[in-house]
């Protein structure tokens, strides 16, 4: 009888060990699944929540992206990148997936998981993923990687940089701000200080290019207007964006251009509350900032969606080649200004004409916009 009990106990112990192993494996499997997109306004797309095993789509193409820490709810370049993927799904039949990064240490892990799952091209959205892509491209040589807002030096054979001439969009925004801030007769929110402001997120090349172009645009039409800049050091801290905007408004700024992700959304909130004007960035933020109304004049947009879609289209056609850095500017319809929306009727025609001339001058090569303030 005692022997029988001992055998039964042994069976129970073995079963417990087996259950522990299975549960542990199940937990690891859940951890490797793509994250779910956060609840966001209807303007923000919803991400897929699964990474299917290698079952090709109708077009035989599987492509995916990794967001920066701003996530799909940034209403900016992560949002636009995913819009490009959605278009590829709808028009090309591509199977798509996305992984959202919550912190910088997620970048390499998320990129590697998509590459291992068989997606190609894999888009890394954000300059801060440059090193992760460079390392992983050497490991997954059969996968093509595309870096949004990244210039690779050098670009490996399976790597493509997708960058934008942010300075050109910033230049047009500067022309608007520079001329409008000298016209207090147009709107009661415009004061006589002749000061405009720039709110940046982190000091990385794309943001600094927006700033450099903005300053150049202001000076091209109003040399006596001062441009004050504040960097928040974050793309996600809305409170820091509010603080930055308040300091600029206290310093006399009546128009603020923000290139700071969600931090910039905080700046927009303060502009609305404190009767200043705002210029958005990346996407048309009139469409993505609820209730912004005529606080926003326009947005300096980057057509990240076009760049992502065209890259996937090339992959679908079998013509995608790595080892290059693609650059999108005004001439390529890669950057520009969004519509004026509530300002369409009241923005003086001479300001609209100045913007049109500035755009033509940049496209023709008559004007070269500096990419950095030192230039």
C-alpha positions in Angstrom: 0.0 0.0 0.0 2.8 2.4 0.9 4.6 1.7 -2.4 1.3 2.4 -4.3 1.1 5.8 -2.5 4.7 6.7 -3.3 4.1 5.9 -7.0 0.9 8.1 -7.0 2.8 11.0 -5.4 5.5 10.6 -8.0 3.0 10.8 -10.8 1.5 14.0 -9.2 4.9 15.6 -8.9 5.7 14.8 -12.6 2.4 16.3 -13.6 3.0 19.5 -11.7 6.4 19.9 -13.3 4.8 19.4 -16.7 2.1 22.0 -16.0 4.8 24.4 -14.8 6.7 24.0 -18.0 3.7 24.4 -20.2 2.5 27.5 -18.4 6.0 29.0 -18.6 6.0 28.4 -22.3 2.6 29.9 -22.7 3.7 33.0 -20.9 6.7 33.5 -23.2 4.4 33.0 -26.2 2.1 35.8 -25.0 5.1 38.1 -24.4 6.3 37.7 -28.0 2.9 38.6 -29.6 2.5 42.1 -31.0 1.2 44.7 -28.5 -2.4 46.0 -28.9 -2.8 49.6 -30.0 -4.0 52.0 -27.3 -7.5 53.5 -27.4 -7.2 56.6 -29.6 -9.5 59.0 -31.4 -11.0 57.7 -34.7 -8.3 59.5 -36.7 -5.8 57.1 -35.3 -5.7 53.6 -36.9 -6.0 50.4 -34.9 -3.1 48.0 -35.1 -3.4 44.3 -35.8 -2.9 42.2 -32.6 -1.4 39.0 -34.0 1.6 37.9 -35.9 0.3 35.0 -38.1 2.7 32.1 -38.9 4.2 32.3 -42.3 1.0 32.1 -44.4 1.5 34.5 -47.3 -1.2 37.0 -48.2 -2.8 37.1 -51.6 0.1 39.2 -52.9 2.6 37.0 -51.2 3.9 40.0 -49.3 4.2 40.4 -45.5 5.3 43.8 -44.2 5.4 45.2 -40.7 6.5 48.2 -38.6 7.9 49.0 -35.1 6.7 52.3 -33.6 8.8 54.7 -31.6 7.8 55.2 -28.0 5.1 57.7 -29.1 3.1 54.8 -30.4 0.2 54.8 -32.8 -1.5 57.4 -30.7 1.1 60.1 -31.4 -1.1 61.6 -34.2 2.2 62.1 -36.0 4.8 60.0 -37.9 4.0 56.7 -36.2 0.3 57.2 -37.2 1.3 58.2 -40.7 3.6 55.2 -41.1 0.8 52.9 -40.2 -1.5 54.7 -42.6 1.0 53.8 -45.3 0.9 50.2 -44.3 -2.9 50.1 -44.3 -2.9 51.5 -47.8 -0.5 48.7 -48.8 -2.9 46.2 -47.3 -5.9 47.7 -49.1 -4.4 48.3 -52.5 -1.7 45.7 -52.7 -3.1 42.9 -50.6 -0.1 42.9 -48.3 -0.3 41.2 -44.9 0.6 43.8 -42.3 1.6 43.8 -38.6 2.8 46.3 -36.0 4.6 46.3 -32.7 4.5 49.3 -30.4 7.6 50.2 -28.4 6.9 51.4 -24.8 10.5 52.2 -24.1 13.8 52.4 -26.0 14.9 48.9 -25.0 11.9 47.5 -26.9 13.3 48.7 -30.3 15.7 45.9 -31.0 13.5 43.2 -29.5 10.4 44.3 -31.6 12.4 44.6 -34.8 14.0 41.1 -34.3 10.7 39.5 -33.6 9.1 40.8 -36.8 12.2 39.8 -38.8 12.2 36.3 -37.3 8.5 36.0 -38.1 9.2 36.5 -41.8 8.1 40.0 -42.4 10.0 42.0 -45.1 10.3 44.9 -45.4 10.3 45.8 -41.7 9.9 49.5 -41.0 11.7 51.0 -38.0 9.9 54.3 -37.3 12.2 56.8 -35.8 15.8 58.1 -35.8 16.5 56.5 -32.4 16.3 53.0 -34.0 19.3 53.6 -36.2 21.7 51.4 -34.2 19.2 48.6 -33.7 18.5 48.4 -37.4 22.2 48.4 -38.3 22.9 45.6 -35.9 19.9 43.4 -36.8 20.4 43.9 -40.6 23.7 42.0 -40.2 21.9 39.2 -38.4 18.8 38.9 -40.7 20.4 39.2 -44.1 17.4 37.9 -45.9 15.1 40.6 -44.6 14.9 44.2 -45.9 14.7 46.9 -43.3 13.5 50.5 -43.9 14.2 53.2 -41.4 11.8 56.1 -41.3 13.6 59.4 -40.4 16.9 57.6 -40.7 19.9 58.1 -42.9 22.2 55.1 -42.8 26.0 55.7 -43.2 26.8 53.3 -44.7 23.5 51.7 -45.8 23.9 47.9 -45.8 22.6 45.9 -48.8 19.4 45.0 -47.1 18.8 48.5 -45.5 16.9 51.5 -46.9 16.9 55.0 -45.3 13.7 57.0 -45.7 14.4 60.6 -44.7 12.7 63.9 -45.3 13.7 67.5 -46.0 12.0 68.7 -42.8 13.8 72.0 -43.2 11.7 72.7 -46.4 8.4 72.2 -44.6 9.7 74.2 -41.7 10.7 77.0 -44.1 7.1 77.4 -45.4 5.8 77.4 -41.8 8.3 80.1 -41.0 7.1 82.2 -43.9 3.6 82.0 -42.6 4.6 82.8 -39.0 7.0 85.6 -39.9 4.5 87.5 -42.0 1.5 86.9 -39.8 3.1 88.0 -36.5 3.7 91.4 -38.1 0.0 91.8 -38.8 -1.9 92.4 -35.5 -4.8 93.8 -37.6 -5.6 90.3 -38.8 -6.4 88.6 -35.5 -6.6 89.9 -31.9 -4.3 87.1 -30.7 -1.4 88.6 -32.7 0.5 91.1 -30.5 3.1 93.8 -31.4 6.1 92.0 -29.9 7.2 90.4 -33.2 8.2 87.2 -31.5 7.4 83.6 -32.6 8.3 80.4 -30.9 9.5 76.8 -31.7 9.0 73.9 -29.4 11.2 70.9 -30.1 11.1 67.4 -28.6 14.5 65.7 -28.5 17.5 67.3 -30.1 17.8 64.9 -33.0 18.5 65.8 -36.7 14.9 65.7 -38.0 13.6 68.0 -35.3 16.6 70.4 -35.6 16.0 70.5 -39.3 12.4 71.7 -38.7 13.8 74.4 -36.4 16.5 75.5 -38.9 14.0 75.7 -41.7 11.5 77.6 -39.6 14.1 80.2 -38.5 15.2 80.6 -42.1 11.6 81.0 -43.3 10.9 83.7 -40.7 14.0 85.6 -41.6 13.4 85.5 -45.3 10.2 87.5 -44.9 10.7 89.4 -41.6 14.3 89.8 -40.6 13.3 91.8 -37.5 11.1 89.0 -36.0 12.8 87.0 -33.2 12.5 83.3 -33.0 12.7 81.7 -29.5 13.2 78.0 -29.2 12.6 75.6 -26.3 13.3 71.8 -26.3 11.4 69.5 -24.0 13.8 66.6 -24.2 10.8 64.3 -24.8 8.3 63.3 -27.5 5.8 61.9 -25.0 5.6 64.3 -22.0 2.6 66.5 -22.7 3.2 68.5 -19.5 6.7 69.5 -20.7 5.1 70.7 -23.9 2.7 72.9 -21.9 5.5 74.3 -19.8 7.5 75.1 -23.0 4.6 76.9 -24.6 3.8 78.9 -21.5 7.4 80.1 -21.3 7.4 81.2 -25.0 4.1 83.0 -24.7 5.3 84.8 -21.6 8.3 85.8 -23.7 6.1 87.5 -26.2 5.5 84.7 -28.8 2.0 84.8 -30.4 2.6 81.9 -32.9 4.3 78.6 -31.8 5.5 75.9 -34.2 5.9 72.6 -32.4 7.9 69.5 -33.6 7.7 67.5 -30.4 5.3 64.6 -30.8 2.8 64.3 -28.0 4.7 67.0 -26.1 3.8 69.3 -29.0 0.2 68.5 -28.4 0.6 70.0 -24.9 1.9 73.1 -26.5 -1.2 73.3 -28.7 -3.4 73.0 -25.6 -1.7 76.0 -24.0 -1.9 78.0 -27.2 -5.7 77.4 -27.3 -6.1 78.3 -23.7 -3.8 81.4 -23.6 -4.9 82.9 -26.9 -1.8 82.2 -29.0 -1.7 80.6 -32.5 -0.2 77.2 -33.3 1.4 75.5 -36.3 1.3 71.7 -36.2 3.8 69.1 -37.5 4.0 65.8 -39.4 0.3 65.2 -39.9 -2.5 67.7 -40.5 -3.1 68.4 -36.9 -6.3 70.2 -37.5 -7.7 66.8 -38.1 -6.0 65.1 -35.2 -6.2 67.5 -32.3 -9.8 67.6 -31.0 -11.4 71.0 -30.8 -8.2 72.9 -31.9 -10.3 75.0 -34.3 -8.7 78.3 -35.5 -5.9 78.1 -32.9 -4.1 76.1 -35.6 -3.1 78.0 -38.8 -1.6 75.0 -40.7 0.8 72.1 -40.2 4.2 71.4 -41.6 3.5 67.9 -42.9 5.8 65.0 -43.8 4.2 62.5 -46.1 5.6 59.5 -44.3 2.5 57.5 -45.5 3.6 58.0 -49.1 7.2 57.0 -48.4 6.1 53.8 -46.6 3.5 52.9 -49.3 5.9 53.5 -52.2 8.5 51.3 -50.5 6.0 48.4 -50.0 4.8 48.9 -53.6 8.4 48.5 -54.9 8.7 45.3 -52.8 5.5 44.0 -54.3 6.8 44.7 -57.8 10.1 43.0 -57.0 12.1 46.2 -57.6 13.0 47.1 -54.1 16.7 47.5 -53.6 18.6 48.1 -50.4 21.9 50.0 -49.8 20.3 53.4 -50.4 18.9 56.4 -48.6 15.8 57.9 -50.1 15.1 61.5 -49.5 11.7 63.2 -49.8 11.3 66.9 -50.1 9.0 69.5 -51.6 9.9 68.4 -55.1 8.9 64.8 -54.4 5.7 65.8 -52.5 7.3 64.4 -49.4 6.8 67.5 -47.3 4.7 70.6 -47.4 2.0 72.6 -45.7 -1.5 71.3 -44.7 -4.6 73.3 -45.7 -5.3 76.4 -43.7 -8.8 75.2 -42.7 -10.4 77.8 -40.5 -7.8 80.3 -41.6 -8.5 79.8 -45.3 -10.8 82.8 -45.5 -9.0 85.2 -43.2 -5.3 84.5 -43.9 -4.2 87.5 -46.0 -3.7 86.8 -49.7 -0.2 88.3 -49.6 0.9 85.7 -47.0 -0.6 82.9 -49.2 1.3 84.3 -52.2 4.5 84.5 -50.2 4.2 80.8 -49.3 3.5 79.8 -52.9 6.6 81.8 -54.0 8.8 80.3 -51.3 7.7 76.8 -52.4 8.5 77.5 -56.0 11.9 78.9 -55.1 12.8 75.8 -53.1 11.6 73.4 -55.8 13.4 75.3 -58.6 16.6 75.4 -56.6 16.6 79.2 -56.3 16.5 78.8 -52.5 18.4 76.1 -50.6 17.0 75.8 -47.1 19.6 75.1 -44.4 19.3 71.8 -42.6 21.0 73.0 -39.4 21.1 76.4 -37.7 24.9 76.6 -38.2 24.5 76.5 -42.0 
